[in-house]
Amino acid sequence: MNSTKKDIHDIRAWATVRDTSIEIAEAIFELANHDQVLAEQIWSEGSDEVLKRAFAKTNADKLFWGEQTIERKNI
């Protein structure tokens, strides 16, 4: 999926406000088809699919979803 610079900036800002890793934010918006309301719902409820997608985007062993730290080994 091709994201515009504005989309990328908006997702980064969204992630920053929520203290969430950019990889998780990107995965949430992919899963939500860039629907802001659905993205908020996914962020609030959590999603194993988001975690799989997010860790596929990085080599990091830990990502942040709000106040929660998610470790790759637990996925």
BELWONOR-V782853 format. One record per pair of residues at least 4 apart in sequence whose C-alpha atoms are under 7 Angstrom apart, sorted by the first residue. I is the first residue (numbers start at 1). GAP is how many residues later the second one is. D is the distance in Angstrom with one decimal. If there is no record, write none. Layout:
# BELWONOR-V782853
i:I gap:GAP d:D
i:I gap:GAP d:D
This chain:
# BELWONOR-V782853
i:3 gap:4 d:5.9
i:3 gap:5 d:6.4
i:4 gap:4 d:6.3
i:5 gap:4 d:6.1
i:6 gap:4 d:6.0
i:7 gap:4 d:6.1
i:8 gap:4 d:6.1
i:9 gap:4 d:6.1
i:10 gap:4 d:6.1
i:11 gap:4 d:6.1
i:11 gap:14 d:6.4
i:11 gap:15 d:6.6
i:12 gap:4 d:6.1
i:12 gap:10 d:6.0
i:13 gap:4 d:6.2
i:14 gap:4 d:6.5
i:15 gap:4 d:6.0
i:15 gap:5 d:4.8
i:15 gap:6 d:6.2
i:15 gap:7 d:5.7
i:15 gap:10 d:5.6
i:16 gap:4 d:6.2
i:18 gap:48 d:5.6
i:19 gap:46 d:6.9
i:19 gap:47 d:4.9
i:20 gap:4 d:6.7
i:20 gap:5 d:6.7
i:20 gap:44 d:5.0
i:20 gap:45 d:4.6
i:20 gap:46 d:5.0
i:21 gap:4 d:6.4
i:21 gap:42 d:5.7
i:21 gap:43 d:5.1
i:21 gap:44 d:6.5
i:22 gap:4 d:6.0
i:23 gap:4 d:6.1
i:23 gap:31 d:4.8
i:23 gap:34 d:6.3
i:24 gap:4 d:6.1
i:24 gap:26 d:6.5
i:24 gap:27 d:6.7
i:24 gap:30 d:4.9
i:25 gap:4 d:6.3
i:26 gap:4 d:6.1
i:27 gap:4 d:6.1
i:27 gap:23 d:5.3
i:27 gap:26 d:5.7
i:27 gap:27 d:5.5
i:28 gap:4 d:6.1
i:28 gap:11 d:5.8
i:28 gap:14 d:6.7
i:28 gap:22 d:5.8
i:29 gap:4 d:5.9
i:29 gap:5 d:4.7
i:29 gap:6 d:7.0
i:29 gap:10 d:5.7
i:30 gap:4 d:6.1
i:32 gap:6 d:5.5
i:32 gap:7 d:5.4
i:35 gap:4 d:6.0
i:36 gap:4 d:6.2
i:37 gap:4 d:6.4
i:38 gap:4 d:6.2
i:39 gap:4 d:6.1
i:40 gap:4 d:6.1
i:41 gap:4 d:6.1
i:42 gap:4 d:5.5
i:42 gap:5 d:6.6
i:47 gap:4 d:6.7
i:48 gap:4 d:6.4
i:49 gap:4 d:6.2
i:50 gap:4 d:5.9
i:51 gap:4 d:6.1
i:52 gap:4 d:6.2
i:53 gap:4 d:6.6
i:55 gap:17 d:6.9
i:61 gap:10 d:5.7
i:61 gap:11 d:5.0
i:62 gap:7 d:6.5
i:62 gap:8 d:5.5
i:62 gap:9 d:4.5
i:62 gap:10 d:6.0
i:63 gap:6 d:5.8
i:63 gap:7 d:5.2
i:63 gap:8 d:6.6
i:64 gap:4 d:5.8
i:64 gap:5 d:4.6
i:64 gap:6 d:6.0
i:65 gap:4 d:6.3
